[in-house]
Amino acid sequence: MTGSPFEPLAQRLRPRNLGEYVGQKHLLGPGKLLRLLYERGQVASLILWGPPGTGKTSLARLLTQKAQADYVEFSAVLSGIKDVREVVERARKARLAQGRPTVLFVDEIHRFNKAQQDAFLPHVESGLITLIGATTENPSFEIIPALISRARVLVLEPLTRDDLAELATLALTDRERGLGALGADIDPPALDHLIMASGGDARSLLNALELASGLARPDASGRTLITVPIVEESVQRKAWRYDKGGEEHYNLISALHKSLRDGDPDGALYWLSRMLEGGEDPVYLLRRMIRFASEDVGLADPLSLMLGASALESYRLLGSPEGDLALAHLAVHLACAPKSNAVYKAFAAARADARKLGPLPVPLHIRNAPTRLMKDLGYGQGYRYAHDFENAEVDQAHLPPELADREYYRPTQRGREKAIAEFLKARRERLANPAKKPPGA
């Protein structure tokens, strides 16, 4: 069905089937819940939580269409309990007359007050209505627990750069519903700026693209090209000089890393901001900082790695711009944390030995001995169980004899590694002097 030319581009390009739906692969990949529901023509009560323009309404429509259910859509901003009663009555008639289920899609469901949400409960519980609610707010705070318990909460993520590029290409080439009849192309830097300005919001991207295509004019050769200045005018935001695949990208990520390593939170925040404003994928920046936490901070501050994983999860839940603050938290923490690359160097040295010396045999006293034959062959013989000794300290070795003198891990005197260094010093001294038995030996 061709949309009206007076409809906004985002409305005309709504997917007609799941094959045309872009994004949310974590929910729609093979074997995932929504994919299975769609393939089986089933619907279930759902709360779709995600930023604007991530496809919540389109998902509800596609699921309902595939299930051949009666679809009722209204906004919580404009509707009240009276409208709910009317929907319930309509659902009863559809069930009696046609045997069809009714899906009630409530946009901005978090705007319903408690009494309005309570009105859904008996009808959702009885199965008369299948409720699909869409919200940009955390359901835990905005939707009553009784309603959440009757629906599955699914988190939709901001669209990725590749998702948005795919949508832009579709819009510019589709002659039936899109802008294909205009014959316009978009300059790659202009597309980058358009994607960056949309903030993962498909509706925002398509609205800006439609405006930009209207501003573009054919050149002397008849070619219509959407350029950076045209996109800047459409989105009312200047483009930054930033090539995510070129030299400037590597200059900026280098500046961020060195600011973190040198303990400069101000520099770290600035270079982080530069990359975000330039349209860099926040998940890429989080991955780089998590790597930094493991490689440059290490065990001097074990909290850094956990904070990195937490920041990544926070961003995935919130998206931009709210989730961007998690990146700032992580950057400041990493810059101010004590630094150590001792584990990084120790791991590299141990792997080098493993590659160079090949499969050295495991010393007999620390081999597993599940059978009598293995015990007779000396497997596990002489092993001392640490918990049988005071402070769980024993002086037995664990490396093959060829590596008896190796000390891969040499902790620093910074942060938590200072305590680790003291522990290892005492242990290594006991190993070097076997005559000096630990307490309880």
C-alpha positions as MATLAB code, in Angstrom:
seq = 'MTGSPFEPLAQRLRPRNLGEYVGQKHLLGPGKLLRLLYERGQVASLILWGPPGTGKTSLARLLTQKAQADYVEFSAVLSGIKDVREVVERARKARLAQGRPTVLFVDEIHRFNKAQQDAFLPHVESGLITLIGATTENPSFEIIPALISRARVLVLEPLTRDDLAELATLALTDRERGLGALGADIDPPALDHLIMASGGDARSLLNALELASGLARPDASGRTLITVPIVEESVQRKAWRYDKGGEEHYNLISALHKSLRDGDPDGALYWLSRMLEGGEDPVYLLRRMIRFASEDVGLADPLSLMLGASALESYRLLGSPEGDLALAHLAVHLACAPKSNAVYKAFAAARADARKLGPLPVPLHIRNAPTRLMKDLGYGQGYRYAHDFENAEVDQAHLPPELADREYYRPTQRGREKAIAEFLKARRERLANPAKKPPGA';
ca = [
       0.000    0.000    0.000;
       1.425    3.357   -1.067;
       1.269    6.083    1.550;
      -0.178    9.512    0.829;
       2.399   11.985   -0.534;
       1.196   14.353    2.181;
       2.280   11.934    4.908;
       5.730   12.486    6.412;
       8.460   10.291    4.953;
       8.846    8.424    8.248;
       5.178    7.441    8.101;
       5.293    6.391    4.437;
       8.335    4.185    5.032;
       6.916    2.210    7.929;
       7.822   -1.456    7.338;
       5.147   -3.606    5.750;
       6.682   -6.857    6.987;
       9.481   -7.953    9.267;
      11.881   -8.171    6.328;
      11.633   -4.393    5.917;
      12.108   -3.676    9.631;
      15.486   -2.144   10.452;
      17.250   -2.528   13.807;
      16.644   -4.359   17.123;
      18.455   -7.497   16.006;
      18.814   -8.522   19.660;
      15.020   -8.990   19.726;
      14.398  -10.095   16.144;
      17.317  -12.396   15.364;
      16.782  -16.126   14.746;
      15.319  -17.800   17.810;
      14.588  -14.508   19.583;
      11.224  -13.852   21.219;
       9.737  -11.348   18.771;
      10.953  -13.312   15.755;
       9.284  -16.457   17.090;
       6.037  -14.630   17.881;
       5.960  -13.135   14.385;
       6.767  -16.391   12.600;
       4.078  -18.234   14.547;
       1.459  -15.515   14.119;
       1.155  -15.009   17.861;
       0.893  -11.920   20.042;
       1.651  -11.434   23.712;
       1.272   -8.571   26.137;
       4.452   -6.494   25.907;
       5.939   -3.277   27.220;
       8.311   -1.866   24.593;
      10.771    0.447   26.327;
      13.173    2.513   24.277;
      14.113    5.974   22.996;
      11.985    7.757   20.385;
      12.266    6.568   16.811;
      13.420    3.021   17.540;
      10.457    1.205   15.993;
       8.065    0.526   18.881;
       4.875    1.358   16.985;
       6.015   -0.464   13.862;
       6.740   -3.608   15.871;
       3.280   -3.547   17.440;
       1.629   -3.167   14.041;
       3.667   -5.933   12.418;
       2.990   -8.428   15.206;
      -0.736   -7.662   15.134;
      -0.912   -7.845   11.348;
       0.826  -11.234   11.248;
      -1.474  -12.579   13.987;
      -4.536  -11.283   12.099;
      -5.736   -9.598   15.263;
      -8.006   -6.610   15.640;
      -5.699   -3.610   16.191;
      -6.646   -0.603   18.301;
      -4.164    2.222   18.754;
      -4.409    5.286   20.899;
      -2.235    7.674   22.796;
      -2.158    7.873   26.565;
      -1.832   11.629   26.175;
      -5.272   11.953   24.605;
      -7.251    8.987   25.954;
      -8.808    8.133   29.297;
     -10.733    5.394   31.098;
     -13.812    6.043   28.958;
     -11.796    5.124   25.855;
     -10.538    1.962   27.551;
     -14.111    0.873   28.236;
     -14.991    1.409   24.596;
     -12.013   -0.691   23.506;
     -13.038   -3.464   25.893;
     -16.541   -3.504   24.463;
     -15.152   -3.543   20.931;
     -12.886   -6.472   21.868;
     -15.857   -8.447   23.205;
     -17.759   -7.940   19.967;
     -14.730   -8.900   17.842;
     -14.263  -12.058   19.915;
     -17.950  -13.040   19.642;
     -18.526  -12.106   16.016;
     -15.234  -13.076   14.373;
     -13.243  -14.987   16.967;
     -10.448  -12.471   16.524;
      -8.163  -11.347   19.349;
      -7.771   -7.635   20.028;
      -4.420   -5.931   20.453;
      -4.530   -2.595   22.231;
      -1.444   -0.523   21.488;
      -0.956    2.307   23.964;
       1.658    4.862   22.997;
       3.321    6.751   25.888;
       1.725    4.308   28.325;
       3.712    5.827   31.178;
       1.450    8.876   30.940;
      -1.544    6.883   32.162;
      -2.120    7.374   35.876;
      -2.554    4.431   38.282;
      -6.335    4.343   37.962;
      -6.141    4.283   34.178;
      -3.569    1.488   34.243;
      -5.674   -0.468   36.731;
      -8.519   -0.386   34.232;
      -6.528   -2.658   31.888;
      -5.727   -5.342   34.435;
      -8.797   -7.619   34.450;
      -9.047   -7.584   30.662;
      -5.360   -8.305   30.098;
      -5.498  -11.081   32.698;
      -8.583  -12.659   31.134;
      -6.996  -12.536   27.677;
      -9.763  -10.387   26.225;
      -7.137   -7.766   25.377;
      -3.505   -8.218   24.468;
      -1.762   -5.061   25.613;
       1.290   -3.653   23.875;
       2.515   -0.500   25.563;
       5.261    1.787   24.301;
       7.254    3.982   26.639;
      10.381    6.099   26.636;
      10.507    6.024   30.451;
      11.713    3.295   32.791;
       8.694    0.994   33.307;
       9.868    0.174   36.834;
       9.052    3.725   37.902;
       6.166    4.629   35.618;
       4.031    1.499   35.238;
       2.260   -0.270   38.093;
       3.817   -3.609   39.147;
       0.590   -5.526   38.559;
       0.598   -4.489   34.900;
       4.307   -5.201   34.440;
       3.810   -8.695   35.883;
       1.263   -9.411   33.150;
       3.484   -8.238   30.297;
       7.017   -8.903   29.115;
       9.244   -5.808   29.184;
      11.502   -5.582   26.121;
      14.253   -2.978   25.777;
      14.708   -1.371   22.357;
      18.089    0.192   21.621;
      18.944    3.341   19.639;
      19.504    2.477   16.009;
      23.127    1.946   15.030;
      24.992    3.861   12.362;
      24.552    0.941    9.938;
      20.812    0.800   10.676;
      20.400    4.509    9.967;
      22.533    4.362    6.824;
      20.318    1.523    5.567;
      17.195    3.596    6.211;
      18.649    6.634    4.445;
      19.567    4.535    1.412;
      16.087    3.021    1.330;
      14.478    6.455    1.548;
      16.578    7.853   -1.312;
      16.023    4.879   -3.643;
      12.406    3.859   -2.980;
      10.380    5.442   -5.792;
       7.015    4.224   -4.505;
       7.075    5.449   -0.898;
      10.358    7.291   -0.534;
      12.310   10.014   -2.316;
      13.527    7.904   -5.238;
      11.560    9.916   -7.804;
      13.701   12.967   -6.978;
      16.862   11.193   -8.121;
      18.865   12.730   -5.281;
      22.128   11.407   -3.858;
      23.768   12.267   -0.548;
      27.440   13.064   -0.056;
      29.035   10.572    2.432;
      30.124   13.340    4.862;
      26.570   14.725    4.723;
      25.174   11.274    5.522;
      27.582   10.992    8.466;
      26.373   14.319    9.841;
      22.737   13.384    9.304;
      23.241   10.103   11.195;
      25.119   11.832   14.012;
      22.435   14.509   14.400;
      19.634   11.922   14.526;
      20.972   10.347   17.744;
      19.778    6.836   16.870;
      16.245    8.086   16.083;
      14.908    6.834   12.733;
      12.066    9.342   12.672;
      14.447   12.236   13.242;
      16.741   11.017   10.475;
      13.956   10.587    7.930;
      12.346   13.931    8.735;
      15.696   15.717    8.310;
      16.434   13.806    5.092;
      13.060   14.749    3.628;
      13.690   18.412    4.443;
      17.218   18.255    3.018;
      16.016   16.674   -0.216;
      13.572   19.547   -0.618;
      16.363   22.102   -0.158;
      18.756   20.459   -2.625;
      18.781   21.704   -6.215;
      20.092   20.025   -9.387;
      23.509   21.213  -10.581;
      24.434   22.081  -14.179;
      24.633   18.393  -15.085;
      21.203   17.735  -13.627;
      22.532   15.842  -10.606;
      20.910   16.571   -7.244;
      23.375   16.119   -4.411;
      22.579   16.585   -0.724;
      25.714   18.144    0.755;
      26.945   18.916    4.265;
      25.724   22.563    4.198;
      22.246   21.383    3.189;
      22.133   18.827    6.011;
      23.454   21.430    8.456;
      20.580   23.696    7.485;
      18.078   20.857    7.802;
      19.163   19.753   11.258;
      20.253   23.257   12.402;
      23.566   21.896   13.631;
      27.056   22.424   12.274;
      29.064   19.385   11.183;
      32.349   18.668   12.934;
      35.472   17.811   10.972;
      35.715   14.188   11.959;
      36.398   11.183    9.780;
      35.567    8.088   11.825;
      37.737    5.947    9.575;
      40.617    8.331    8.981;
      43.510   10.125   10.642;
      41.378   12.430   12.782;
      39.658    9.440   14.356;
      42.977    7.948   15.433;
      44.277   11.315   16.609;
      41.288   11.805   18.875;
      41.193    8.301   20.347;
      44.933    8.640   21.006;
      44.331   11.932   22.793;
      41.604   10.328   24.927;
      43.820    7.376   25.872;
      46.785    9.529   26.776;
      44.620   11.856   28.863;
      43.294    8.847   30.785;
      46.759    7.341   31.213;
      48.275   10.630   32.403;
      45.576   11.247   35.004;
      43.943   14.263   33.307;
      40.122   14.087   33.669;
      39.651   17.477   31.992;
      41.492   16.376   28.863;
      39.663   13.045   28.903;
      36.261   14.741   29.069;
      37.126   17.151   26.266;
      38.375   14.490   23.830;
      35.460   12.238   24.752;
      33.077   15.099   23.974;
      34.816   15.831   20.683;
      34.326   12.267   19.523;
      30.699   12.106   20.651;
      29.893   15.418   18.963;
      31.600   14.134   15.840;
      29.197   11.207   15.685;
      31.384    8.446   17.099;
      29.523    5.361   18.291;
      29.349    5.579   22.115;
      29.606    1.784   22.361;
      32.959    1.945   20.542;
      34.202    4.511   23.064;
      32.998    2.365   25.950;
      34.792   -0.669   24.540;
      38.016    1.324   24.295;
      37.704    2.572   27.874;
      36.910   -0.932   29.178;
      40.049   -2.159   27.445;
      41.950    0.718   29.069;
      40.576   -0.296   32.475;
      41.958   -3.802   31.991;
      45.227   -2.833   30.314;
      46.327    0.422   31.969;
      44.560    0.447   35.345;
      44.538   -3.262   36.043;
      44.559   -4.521   39.615;
      45.688   -1.179   40.972;
      41.939   -0.442   40.956;
      39.804   -3.544   40.173;
      36.653   -1.408   40.413;
      37.522    0.225   37.081;
      36.783   -2.871   35.015;
      33.470   -3.422   36.815;
      32.549    0.248   36.355;
      33.308   -0.084   32.648;
      30.930   -3.032   32.260;
      28.304   -1.151   34.276;
      28.689    1.955   32.095;
      28.176   -0.143   28.973;
      24.988   -1.676   30.385;
      23.752    1.761   31.492;
      24.254    3.178   28.021;
      22.486    0.247   26.388;
      19.495    0.807   28.680;
      19.293    4.578   28.316;
      20.771    5.370   24.917;
      21.758    8.901   23.927;
      21.726   11.542   25.256;
      20.893   10.318   28.801;
      23.298    7.392   28.626;
      26.206    9.590   27.520;
      26.759   10.597   31.140;
      27.829    7.030   31.910;
      30.755    7.541   29.521;
      31.726   10.713   31.369;
      31.585    8.928   34.745;
      33.852    6.192   33.428;
      36.317    8.596   31.809;
      36.766   10.637   34.997;
      37.147    7.515   37.138;
      39.757    5.995   34.821;
      41.727    9.232   34.628;
      41.869    9.526   38.426;
      42.450    5.825   39.179;
      45.914    4.474   40.103;
      47.545    2.887   37.066;
      49.265   -0.455   36.566;
      49.983   -2.514   33.472;
      51.599   -5.277   35.554;
      48.940   -7.898   34.711;
      49.092   -6.926   31.024;
      52.862   -7.481   30.947;
      52.645  -10.660   33.049;
      50.039  -12.191   30.756;
      52.098  -11.324   27.661;
      55.198  -12.955   29.189;
      53.309  -16.105   30.216;
      51.795  -16.481   26.744;
      55.223  -15.994   25.160;
      56.580  -18.880   27.274;
      53.566  -21.052   26.450;
      54.147  -20.525   22.724;
      57.937  -20.867   22.887;
      58.247  -23.909   25.168;
      55.212  -25.843   24.007;
      53.068  -28.174   26.151;
      55.234  -28.667   29.243;
      53.822  -31.437   31.472;
      51.821  -30.526   34.546;
      53.802  -31.307   37.758;
      52.568  -34.575   39.302;
      51.527  -33.100   42.652;
      48.937  -30.764   41.096;
      47.513  -33.218   38.568;
      43.969  -34.496   38.936;
      43.807  -38.069   40.245;
      40.242  -39.432   39.822;
      41.288  -43.098   39.377;
      43.363  -45.605   41.381;
      45.795  -46.040   38.478;
      46.487  -42.316   38.377;
      47.119  -42.270   42.119;
      49.490  -45.238   41.763;
      51.365  -43.306   39.070;
      51.903  -40.463   41.521;
      49.170  -38.093   40.295;
      48.352  -35.689   43.122;
      51.049  -37.186   45.390;
      52.496  -34.604   47.754;
      49.754  -32.039   47.098;
      48.969  -29.964   50.158;
      45.437  -28.603   50.523;
      45.741  -24.907   51.358;
      42.770  -24.878   53.734;
      44.516  -27.371   55.992;
      47.102  -24.707   56.852;
      46.975  -21.538   58.885;
      45.938  -18.547   56.732;
      45.466  -21.058   53.849;
      49.157  -20.580   52.960;
      51.349  -23.342   51.466;
      54.773  -23.145   49.850;
      54.295  -25.614   47.002;
      55.175  -24.676   43.419;
      52.759  -24.788   40.489;
      54.954  -24.108   37.458;
      56.762  -26.821   35.496;
      60.391  -27.258   36.682;
      61.657  -25.575   33.480;
      59.898  -22.373   34.607;
      60.661  -22.570   38.322;
      62.397  -19.191   38.369;
      59.719  -17.293   36.465;
      57.934  -14.360   38.124;
      55.521  -13.097   35.496;
      53.428  -10.838   37.676;
      55.307   -8.013   39.367;
      52.716   -5.749   41.000;
      53.393   -2.062   41.472;
      53.202   -0.093   44.710;
      50.116    1.770   43.445;
      46.546    1.330   44.624;
      45.413   -2.143   45.591;
      48.504   -3.686   44.005;
      50.574   -2.501   46.979;
      48.805   -5.068   49.195;
      49.098   -7.721   46.477;
      52.844   -7.024   46.240;
      53.281   -7.608   49.971;
      51.374  -10.911   49.777;
      53.434  -12.151   46.819;
      56.728  -11.069   48.352;
      56.065  -13.221   51.426;
      54.953  -16.176   49.310;
      57.947  -16.001   46.982;
      60.321  -15.765   49.934;
      58.852  -19.001   51.341;
      59.285  -20.734   47.989;
      62.889  -19.547   47.748;
      63.609  -20.892   51.255;
      61.891  -24.306   51.567;
      63.437  -24.867   54.990;
      61.277  -22.069   56.325;
      57.921  -23.823   56.640;
      54.678  -21.825   56.889;
      52.743  -21.919   60.148;
      50.900  -25.230   60.603;
      53.082  -27.115   58.117;
];
